[in-house]
Amino acid sequence: MDSAGQDINLNSPNKGLLSDIITDVPVDTAVAAHTPAVEGLTEAEEEELRAELAKVEEEIVTLRQVLAAKERHCGELKRKLGLSALDGLKQNLSKSWHDVQVSTAYKKTQETLSQAGQKTSAALSTMGSAISRKLGDMRNSATFKSFEDRVGTIKSKVVGGRENGSDNFPSPAESGDKPLPDRTPF
């Protein structure tokens, strides 16, 4: 059987059309015959090795032909089923992501990041409590109480003055049709 020109897959619709796919150049036995033998080999051993080499190379060519036929057949089946290369890519990515998620390295990384997040959350909570406590301490300090008293005094003078009518604003009866000046507190 001539392996270079025939398709090995008997189910393939393209039997015998693989000769254009094969790009390997076979070993030139004339060149191989002129190379000096390795020391320690007899001529019979060398001839046996060359025959085995030729056989292995022929098997490689045959296997490449079978593989090419199988790939072509696979492509035809996918085309008939309506499967595209994008679908295959999606499946491969999905499987790869799943493999990553079940890997021990991913699990260890996920666990480490989870622990780091918990520790960060605890540290931020502690820091917030400390700031809140410091602000409470500051509010209870004498300086803050003095400031608060002064602001309260100023407020009572401003608000109290308006209520007593001593704020120099015209009363509604006095203003007539004139609008009141805009004096928004700051």
TORLORO-826956 format. One line per field, with one value per residue: x, y, z of N, C-alpha, C in turn; residue number from 1; residue in one letter. Coordinates in steps of 0.1 Angstrom, whole numbers, padded with zeros to 4 digits. Atoms other than C-alpha are relative to their C-alpha. Example, Ala and Ser with C-alpha at 12.3 -4.5 7.8 and 13.67 -1.06 7.14 Angstrom:
2
npx	0009_-0009
npy	-0012_-0011
npz	0000_0000
capx	0123_0137
capy	-0045_-0011
capz	0078_0071
cpx	0009_-0008
cpy	0012_0011
cpz	0000_0008
i	1_2
aa	A_S
//
This chain:
186
npx	0008_-0008_0005_-0001_0011_0013_0005_0001_0014_0008_0013_-0002_0004_-0011_-0010_-0011_-0003_-0009_-0014_-0003_-0002_-0013_-0011_-0013_-0009_-0006_-0014_-0006_-0008_-0013_-0009_-0002_-0009_-0014_-0005_-0008_0007_-0004_-0010_0004_0011_-0004_0007_0013_0007_0003_0010_0013_0004_0005_0013_0009_0003_0009_0013_0006_0003_0012_0011_0003_0007_0013_0007_0003_0011_0012_0003_0006_0013_0008_0003_0009_0012_0005_0005_0012_0011_0003_0007_0014_0008_0001_-0009_-0011_-0013_0003_0005_-0011_-0007_0007_-0001_-0014_-0002_0008_-0007_-0012_0003_0004_-0012_-0007_0007_-0001_-0014_-0004_-0006_0011_0007_-0009_0001_0013_0001_-0009_0007_0012_-0005_-0005_0011_0006_-0009_0002_0013_-0001_-0009_0008_0010_-0008_-0005_0012_0003_-0010_0003_0013_-0004_-0008_0009_0008_-0009_-0003_0013_0001_-0011_0003_-0001_0011_0012_-0001_0004_0015_0007_-0001_0009_0013_0002_0002_0012_0011_0001_0005_0014_0008_0002_0010_0013_0003_0003_-0012_-0010_0001_0008_0013_0011_0008_0008_-0009_-0007_0009_-0002_-0015_-0004_-0010_-0014_-0004_-0011_-0001_-0012_-0010
npy	-0012_-0013_-0008_-0014_-0005_0005_-0004_0012_0000_0005_-0007_-0013_-0002_-0004_0011_-0001_-0014_-0006_-0002_-0015_-0005_0005_-0010_0005_0005_0012_0000_0005_0012_0000_-0008_0008_0011_-0006_-0004_0010_0007_-0002_0010_0011_0007_0008_-0004_0006_-0009_-0013_0003_0003_-0013_-0008_0006_-0004_-0015_-0001_0005_-0009_-0012_0003_0000_-0014_-0006_0006_-0006_-0014_0000_0004_-0011_-0010_0005_-0001_-0015_-0004_0007_-0008_-0013_0002_0003_-0012_-0009_0006_-0002_-0014_-0005_-0009_-0001_-0008_0009_0007_-0009_-0002_0012_0001_-0010_0004_0011_-0005_-0008_0010_0006_-0009_-0001_0012_0002_-0003_-0013_-0010_0001_-0006_-0015_-0005_0000_-0011_-0013_-0001_-0004_-0014_-0009_0000_-0007_-0014_-0005_-0001_-0012_-0012_-0001_-0004_-0013_-0008_-0001_-0008_-0014_-0004_-0002_-0012_-0012_-0001_-0005_-0014_-0007_-0002_-0007_-0013_-0009_0002_-0005_-0015_-0004_0002_-0010_-0013_0001_-0001_-0014_-0008_0004_-0006_-0014_-0003_0005_-0007_-0014_0000_0003_-0012_-0012_-0009_0004_-0010_0003_-0007_0009_0001_-0012_-0011_0002_-0003_0010_0003_0013_0000_0003_0015_0002_0014_0003_0008
npz	0000_0001_-0011_0003_0009_-0003_-0013_-0008_-0006_0010_-0001_0005_0013_0008_0001_0010_0003_-0010_0004_0000_-0014_-0005_0003_-0005_0010_-0005_-0001_0012_-0004_0006_-0009_-0012_0002_0001_-0013_-0007_-0011_-0013_-0004_-0009_0006_0012_0012_-0001_-0010_0006_0010_-0008_-0005_0011_0003_-0010_0002_0012_-0005_-0010_0008_0008_-0009_-0004_0011_-0001_-0011_0003_0010_-0007_-0008_0009_0004_-0012_-0002_0010_-0003_-0012_0005_0008_-0009_-0007_0009_0002_-0013_-0002_-0010_0005_-0008_-0012_-0010_-0005_-0008_-0012_-0008_-0005_-0011_-0012_-0007_-0006_-0012_-0010_-0005_-0008_-0013_-0009_-0003_-0014_0000_0000_-0013_-0010_0003_-0004_-0014_-0005_0002_-0009_-0013_0001_0000_-0014_-0008_0004_-0005_-0015_-0003_0002_-0010_-0012_0003_-0001_-0014_-0007_0004_-0007_-0014_-0001_0002_-0012_-0010_0003_-0003_-0015_-0005_-0004_0011_0009_-0008_0001_0013_0001_-0008_0008_0012_-0006_-0004_0012_0007_-0008_0003_0013_0001_-0010_0005_0010_-0007_-0009_0009_0000_0010_0009_0012_0000_-0002_0012_0001_0004_0013_0011_0011_0002_-0005_-0010_0005_-0002_-0010_-0003_-0009_0007
capx	0000_0014_0011_0020_-0010_-0038_-0060_-0059_-0094_-0118_-0148_-0134_-0150_-0116_-0098_-0065_-0063_-0037_-0006_-0010_-0010_0022_0051_0077_0107_0117_0152_0174_0188_0217_0230_0225_0245_0275_0277_0303_0290_0292_0322_0315_0286_0290_0277_0248_0238_0240_0219_0193_0192_0188_0159_0143_0147_0131_0102_0097_0098_0072_0050_0053_0042_0013_0003_0004_-0019_-0043_-0042_-0049_-0078_-0092_-0090_-0107_-0134_-0138_-0142_-0168_-0188_-0186_-0197_-0227_-0237_-0234_-0206_-0182_-0147_-0162_-0182_-0152_-0133_-0160_-0160_-0122_-0123_-0151_-0132_-0100_-0116_-0132_-0098_-0083_-0110_-0105_-0067_-0050_-0031_-0064_-0080_-0050_-0050_-0087_-0084_-0054_-0073_-0104_-0083_-0066_-0100_-0113_-0082_-0085_-0121_-0113_-0085_-0108_-0134_-0109_-0096_-0132_-0139_-0107_-0116_-0151_-0137_-0112_-0139_-0161_-0131_-0125_-0162_-0160_-0128_-0128_-0117_-0145_-0171_-0158_-0161_-0196_-0206_-0194_-0212_-0243_-0240_-0236_-0265_-0288_-0279_-0286_-0318_-0329_-0324_-0347_-0374_-0372_-0375_-0340_-0324_-0332_-0353_-0383_-0416_-0440_-0462_-0433_-0419_-0450_-0444_-0406_-0391_-0371_-0333_-0319_-0299_-0293_-0272_-0241
capy	0000_0035_0055_0088_0090_0072_0082_0056_0066_0044_0065_0097_0111_0123_0090_0093_0131_0136_0138_0176_0180_0161_0186_0164_0155_0119_0111_0106_0071_0078_0106_0084_0056_0080_0090_0072_0046_0051_0034_0001_-0009_-0036_-0032_-0056_-0035_-0003_-0018_-0030_0005_0022_-0002_0005_0043_0040_0021_0046_0075_0058_0052_0090_0099_0075_0088_0124_0114_0097_0127_0151_0129_0128_0166_0171_0146_0164_0197_0183_0169_0202_0221_0197_0201_0239_0242_0271_0277_0303_0276_0255_0284_0291_0255_0255_0288_0275_0243_0261_0285_0256_0239_0270_0273_0237_0241_0241_0273_0292_0279_0289_0324_0328_0318_0342_0371_0363_0364_0396_0412_0401_0415_0448_0451_0445_0471_0497_0490_0494_0526_0540_0532_0549_0581_0581_0578_0606_0629_0621_0628_0661_0671_0666_0686_0720_0738_0724_0732_0768_0771_0756_0780_0810_0798_0793_0828_0843_0823_0834_0870_0868_0847_0864_0899_0890_0877_0909_0932_0947_0934_0966_0949_0968_0953_0941_0971_0995_0980_0985_0970_0970_0935_0926_0926_0891_0883_0846_0833_0816
capz	0000_-0009_0023_0007_-0017_0001_0030_0058_0072_0052_0064_0050_0019_0007_0003_-0015_-0014_0013_-0008_-0011_0027_0034_0036_0052_0031_0034_0044_0014_0018_-0005_0018_0048_0032_0028_0064_0084_0108_0145_0160_0176_0152_0127_0092_0100_0131_0111_0083_0109_0125_0091_0083_0116_0110_0076_0092_0120_0095_0073_0104_0113_0078_0081_0115_0102_0073_0097_0120_0091_0080_0115_0119_0086_0095_0129_0111_0088_0117_0136_0105_0100_0137_0134_0159_0153_0164_0188_0205_0209_0223_0248_0259_0263_0283_0305_0312_0318_0342_0360_0362_0376_0403_0415_0416_0450_0441_0434_0466_0487_0470_0476_0512_0518_0502_0522_0554_0543_0537_0572_0588_0569_0578_0615_0614_0598_0623_0652_0636_0633_0669_0680_0660_0674_0709_0703_0690_0720_0743_0725_0728_0766_0768_0785_0754_0733_0761_0762_0725_0726_0753_0732_0701_0722_0736_0702_0688_0717_0711_0674_0677_0709_0694_0666_0689_0711_0680_0686_0655_0636_0610_0600_0611_0584_0591_0586_0554_0533_0499_0502_0504_0534_0529_0524_0555_0554_0583_0573
cpx	0009_-0006_0000_-0012_-0013_-0004_-0003_-0015_-0010_-0014_0001_-0005_0011_0011_0010_0003_0009_0014_0003_0002_0013_0011_0013_0008_0006_0015_0006_0010_0014_0010_0003_0010_0014_0005_0007_-0008_0006_0010_-0006_-0012_0006_-0009_-0015_-0009_-0004_-0011_-0014_-0006_-0006_-0014_-0011_-0004_-0009_-0015_-0007_-0004_-0013_-0012_-0004_-0008_-0015_-0009_-0004_-0012_-0013_-0005_-0007_-0014_-0010_-0004_-0009_-0014_-0007_-0006_-0013_-0012_-0004_-0008_-0015_-0008_-0002_0009_0011_0012_-0002_-0006_0010_0009_-0007_0001_0014_0002_-0007_0007_0013_-0002_-0004_0012_0008_-0006_0002_0015_0003_0006_-0011_-0007_0008_0000_-0013_-0001_0009_-0007_-0012_0005_0005_-0012_-0006_0009_0000_-0012_0001_0009_-0007_-0010_0006_0004_-0013_-0005_0009_-0003_-0012_0003_0007_-0009_-0009_0008_0002_-0013_-0001_0012_-0004_0001_-0012_-0013_0000_-0004_-0015_-0008_0000_-0009_-0014_-0004_-0003_-0013_-0012_-0001_-0006_-0015_-0009_-0002_-0011_-0014_-0004_-0003_0012_0010_0000_-0006_-0013_-0011_-0008_-0009_0008_0005_-0010_0001_0014_0003_0010_0014_0003_0012_0000_0011_0009_0003
cpy	0012_0009_0015_0005_-0005_0004_-0013_-0001_-0005_0007_0014_0002_0005_-0010_0003_0014_0007_0003_0014_0005_-0004_0009_-0006_-0006_-0013_0000_-0006_-0011_0000_0009_-0008_-0011_0005_0004_-0011_-0006_0004_-0011_-0010_-0007_-0008_0004_-0006_0008_0013_-0002_-0002_0014_0009_-0005_0004_0015_0002_-0004_0010_0013_-0002_0000_0015_0006_-0006_0006_0015_0000_-0004_0012_0011_-0004_0001_0014_0005_-0006_0007_0013_-0001_-0003_0013_0009_-0005_0002_0015_0006_0008_-0001_0008_-0009_-0009_0008_0003_-0012_-0001_0010_-0004_-0011_0004_0008_-0009_-0007_0009_0001_-0012_-0002_0004_0014_0011_0000_0006_0015_0006_0000_0011_0013_0002_0004_0014_0010_0000_0008_0015_0006_0002_0012_0013_0002_0005_0015_0010_0002_0010_0015_0005_0003_0013_0012_0002_0006_0015_0008_0002_0008_0014_0010_0000_0006_0015_0005_-0002_0010_0014_0000_0001_0014_0009_-0003_0006_0015_0003_-0004_0008_0015_0001_-0001_0012_0012_0009_-0003_0010_-0003_0007_-0010_-0001_0012_0012_-0001_0003_-0010_-0003_-0014_0001_-0003_-0015_-0001_-0014_-0002_-0009_-0012
cpz	0000_0010_-0003_-0008_0004_0014_0008_0006_-0011_0000_-0006_-0014_-0010_-0001_-0011_-0003_0010_-0005_-0001_0014_0006_-0004_0004_-0012_0005_0001_-0012_0004_-0006_0008_0013_-0002_0000_0013_0007_0011_0014_0004_0009_-0006_-0012_-0011_0001_0010_-0006_-0010_0007_0005_-0011_-0005_0010_-0001_-0011_0004_0009_-0008_-0009_0009_0004_-0012_0000_0011_-0003_-0010_0007_0009_-0009_-0004_0011_0003_-0011_0002_0012_-0004_-0007_0009_0008_-0009_-0002_0013_0003_0011_-0007_0008_0013_0011_0007_0010_0013_0009_0007_0011_0012_0008_0007_0012_0012_0006_0009_0014_0009_0003_0014_0001_0001_0013_0011_-0002_0005_0015_0006_-0002_0009_0015_0001_0001_0014_0009_-0003_0005_0015_0003_-0003_0010_0013_-0002_0001_0014_0007_-0004_0007_0015_0002_-0002_0012_0012_-0002_0003_0015_0005_0004_-0011_-0009_0007_0000_-0013_-0003_0007_-0008_-0012_0004_0004_-0012_-0007_0008_-0002_-0013_-0001_0010_-0004_-0010_0006_0008_-0009_0000_-0010_-0011_-0014_0001_0002_-0013_-0003_-0005_-0014_-0011_-0011_-0002_0005_0011_-0006_0003_0009_0004_0009_-0007_0008
i	1_2_3_4_5_6_7_8_9_10_11_12_13_14_15_16_17_18_19_20_21_22_23_24_25_26_27_28_29_30_31_32_33_34_35_36_37_38_39_40_41_42_43_44_45_46_47_48_49_50_51_52_53_54_55_56_57_58_59_60_61_62_63_64_65_66_67_68_69_70_71_72_73_74_75_76_77_78_79_80_81_82_83_84_85_86_87_88_89_90_91_92_93_94_95_96_97_98_99_100_101_102_103_104_105_106_107_108_109_110_111_112_113_114_115_116_117_118_119_120_121_122_123_124_125_126_127_128_129_130_131_132_133_134_135_136_137_138_139_140_141_142_143_144_145_146_147_148_149_150_151_152_153_154_155_156_157_158_159_160_161_162_163_164_165_166_167_168_169_170_171_172_173_174_175_176_177_178_179_180_181_182_183_184_185_186
aa	M_D_S_A_G_Q_D_I_N_L_N_S_P_N_K_G_L_L_S_D_I_I_T_D_V_P_V_D_T_A_V_A_A_H_T_P_A_V_E_G_L_T_E_A_E_E_E_E_L_R_A_E_L_A_K_V_E_E_E_I_V_T_L_R_Q_V_L_A_A_K_E_R_H_C_G_E_L_K_R_K_L_G_L_S_A_L_D_G_L_K_Q_N_L_S_K_S_W_H_D_V_Q_V_S_T_A_Y_K_K_T_Q_E_T_L_S_Q_A_G_Q_K_T_S_A_A_L_S_T_M_G_S_A_I_S_R_K_L_G_D_M_R_N_S_A_T_F_K_S_F_E_D_R_V_G_T_I_K_S_K_V_V_G_G_R_E_N_G_S_D_N_F_P_S_P_A_E_S_G_D_K_P_L_P_D_R_T_P_F
//
